[in-house]
């Protein structure tokens, strides 16, 4: 039969070509729907609630496009710190994207800008620490030396030093301070690249909270007569010192982290000075550059040298978060390059926002990484309106202030009208006088069945005007 077809040069044609085309189109549609609803889907980030992890800003027009894995959660539950997509409990017609920070059953709270949890009321509260890939993504760079941004201030003999943002040439004993005045505050625009930051208006809540968790990284090369390079982090009245002995240090010098109080009458004192050091002699080599990173993160001080964690020191929680960074050099001097300063998220929890949760099983607490600009588990409330006012149905929907939802418009013929969008996204309206407002209901948790996927990668935007190309994994 094959030989016969080859000789005639003809192939058998379908008796129903239109049906074949319809079947092919139908299968393509089915596969596309299956792909979107069960495997992977693309989303655009509309707001800055997850900045700096995900960027969305109307003023600059920068809105990350992300791919969302919708398959994994068919086989497992969400894990803490994952960036999740879920149906908004207050309006099920919308998808939200936040970081999963609380997993029931447990208790969760915000204290001094950090997250704490415990399995039950009899257990001890413990600060929640993020895995390193997550923390690396969350650190907000402060961009030393950029125009309009805080920089170093020379102290004492350091006025003879030369420094410009990320580069410092220290000659002789002296110190630098960052920021020049005050302390590091929770600025809404922190984490945005400098060119983007310039075009973003400050949030009204910016710079109202001092941030205690800081990180400084860079390269240092000591001169032969240098006796010590010290990075010092201040947190309120506390002083955390990271000592790197220089080439000219005394015999037996040790790489050391120490924590001390500068005054005695304080609200969160250290019971006694704390310190840890390497057991063997260690010092910087003259003329050899090393990478370093010193940080205070979630009540854990750590010092990395050339990418290896050399020392860690646990410290009690501090209630005073006012923070400053110092660079000290003793002896002949040292050169610093590629200095960068970062700050952690400051989770805002106050009288206007919920800061403690008792999370039931199969429920989650979701928070945005930019907690000054995030509608999340701290503030979700369902408005409830009964219409008609006497024995009528109770409609529930996202409670938004400033007459946004419900919205009442006075001066209408026959009296003021009220518009209300319910939890399913449907819009209702009635005479305001004929409805009754019921006390709003707190809805802080996301049930398991509403969680639909996790963000895995940012694949756009490309912005030549901001010299920005967003292509990165989401952690």
Secondary structure, 3 states (H helix, E strand, C coil): CHHHHHHHCCCCCCCCHHHHHHHHHHHHHHHHHHHHHHHEEEEECCCCCCCCCCCEECCCCEECEEEEECCHHHCCCCCCCCEEEEECCCCCCCEEEEEEEEECCEEEEEECCEEEEECCCCCCCEECCCCHHHHHHHCEECCCCCCCCCCCEEEHHHHHCEEECCEEEEECCEEEEECCCCCCECCCCCCCCHHHHCCCCCCCCCCCCECCCEEEEEEEEECCCEEEEEEEEEECCEEEEEEEECCCCCCCCCCEEEEEECCCCCCCCCCCCEEEECCCCCCCCCCCEEEEEEEEECCEEEEEECCEEEEEEECCCCCCCCEEEEEEEEECEEEEEEEEEEECCCCCCCCCCCCEEEECCCEEEEECCCCCCCCCCCCCEEEEEEECCCCCEEEEEECECCCCECEEECCCCCCCEEEEECCCCCEEEEEHHHEEEEEEEECCCEEHHHEEEEEEEEEECEEHHHCEECCEECC
